[in-house]
Amino acid sequence: MPEPSTSLLKLLEKIARTFEEECVPYMIIGGQAVLLYGEPRLTKDIDITLGLDTSELPRIKNIAIQIGLTLLVQDEEKFVRETMVLPTIHEPSGFRVDLIFSFSEYELQALERVNKIRIGSVDVCYASLEDVLIHKTISGRPRDIEDIKTIVLKNPHFDFQYIEKWLQNFSQALNLDFAVQFKQIYDEIKKNDNL
């Protein structure tokens, strides 16, 4: 993992400690997780999946304020109901922190598979490598496809069956072929890089 800034490390440590004290299941996803498994890149966002449904919004707002995060929307209830996201910013460091509510069967299983990384005096919960690959495949933007390639190249040994199982579930639910897309990307990497 590249050397993150001191302000990022302190913020991650505070988030992890507070969520642990408040018994909030969470995992860091998105660009910060890519930094763990893939290539260094500049990102001023921290995306965090919470294993909670939106009924916990009042509690999460209080926890966000306790962490030192500033809420970014006026009508949080309406915004979270529509998007499942509570956008915040940590003004001292400039990091945007999106708190994502999710209580699906998939997210609950992903939360049990987190990769705990020691930062300072606390373990910070990152999404597993496989779950980052699942998220990136579903997002499917060009940046996400590049992230998949760098993650697979750096970590050629992973649970392909777990990824395939969940992508097939999402494919059926959303009527899109995520499993096929991931296999095509993976086969292209194997062909070009002799994995």
N, C-alpha and C positions, 0 to 999 in steps of 0.2 A: 504494500500500500504506500502511495507517495506520502511525503510529510505534509500533513494538513496544518493549517495555521493554528496558532495558539488560541485565537478567539473561537475557532470552530471546535477545537478539542474541548475547551471549557464549556461551550454551549451544549455539545453532545453529552458531556459528563453531567451537566445540570439537568438536562432533559431526562437522561436515563435514571439518575438518582431520584428525581421527583416522581417519575412514572412507577419506579419500583416501590417507593414509599406509599404511593397512592394505589398500588395494586392494579395498574392499568397495563393490560397486555398490549405490546406494540412491536413494530419492526420498522427499521429504516429501509426505504426502497429508493428507486429512482437513481439520480446521478451520484448521490453519496454511496449507494451500494455498488454502483459501477466502479467507483474509485477503489473499492475494496477488492473486487474481482477482475477488473479490466485495466484500462490505461488511464493515466492521470489526465484530468481535464478540468477546466475551470467551471465551477458551478457554485452559485450563491443561493441555492435552494436546498432545503432539507424536507423531503417528503416522508411522512410517517403514517403508516397504517395503524389504526387503533382497533383492537378486537372488541369494539363496542358499537351499539346502535345509536342512532341520533337522539334517543331519549336521554342519553347521558350528556347532552350538550351543556347544560348548566354547570355540571361538575367539571367538564373539560375546559370550559371558559375560565373557571376559577383556577384550575391547575395551570393553564397557559399563562395567566397573570402572575401566578406564583413563580413560574419559571422566568418571568421577565419579558414575555411576549406581548406585543401590542396587536389587538384584533384589527383586521383590515376592512371589515364590512360593517355597515350600519345595522341592518336587520339580519343578525346572525342566524336566527331561527329559520327564516325564509330561505336564506342562501344555503344553509346546510341541508335543509329539506330537499332543495332542488338539485344540489351538487354532491352532497355527502362530504363536503370539504369545508373545514374552518381555516381560512387563510389568516396567517399572522406574520409579524416580522419581529426580529430581534434587533431593535434599532441600534444598540451599541456596536454590533458587528456587521449589520446590514444584511444578515441572512434572513431570507424568507423561509418560514416554516409552515408547511401545509399539513394540517392534521386531518386524516382521511378516516371517516367512520366506515367500518365494514364488519359484518357479522355473518358472512356467508360460510358455508361448509368448507369451501376452499381456503378462505382466509384463516379460519380457525385451525385448519391443518397446517397451513404455512406458518402460523404463529408458534406452533409446537416444534417447528424445524429450524427456528432462528439460529443464526451463527453469532455467538456471544464473543465480542472483541473487547479486551480490557483497555479502557481509556482512563488514565488517572487511577482513581480508587474504586471504579465501578465497571461492571460489564454492560456494554452497549449492545442491544439486540438489532442485528442486521438480518434482512431477508436472506434465506439460503441462496446459494448460487443457482440452484434449479428454479427457485421461485422468481429470482430476478430475470432469468431467461424466459420464464412464462410471461411475466409482466411485459417484457420488452417485445416478445412476439405478438402479444395482443395489441400493444400500442402501435407497432408496425411502421412508425415513421422512419425515414432514412437514417436519422441519428440512432434510433433504436436498433436497426438492422446492423449498423456499424458496431454498436455496443455488443450485440450478440456475437459478432465475429471476433472481436478482441477478447471477450470473456472466454469463449470456447477455445481460442488459440492458447490462452494462458492457463486454462483449466480443462485439459482434454478428457479428464476422467470425472464423469458426473452421472447421476441417475437419469438416464435417457427415458426409461419406462415411466418414471414419475411424471416427467415433463409431458410425455406423449399422452398419458392417461388424462391429465387435467386439460391439456389443449384439446383433446377429443371432446371432453365434457363441454368446454367453452364453445367449440365448433358447433355442437348440436344445439346448445342454448341460443347462440347468436346467429346460427345459420351461415357461418363462415368457416373456411378451412384452415384454422390455425395450425393444426398438427401437420398438415401437408406443407404449409409455409415453413415451419421450423425445420422439417426434414430436408426441404430443398436448400435452405441456408446451410444446414449442417453438412449435407452431401457436397455442396460447393466448397465449403471450407476444407473438408477431407480431401477432395480432389486437388485443390490448389496448394494445400500445405502438407500433404502426406501425413495426416494424423493417423 
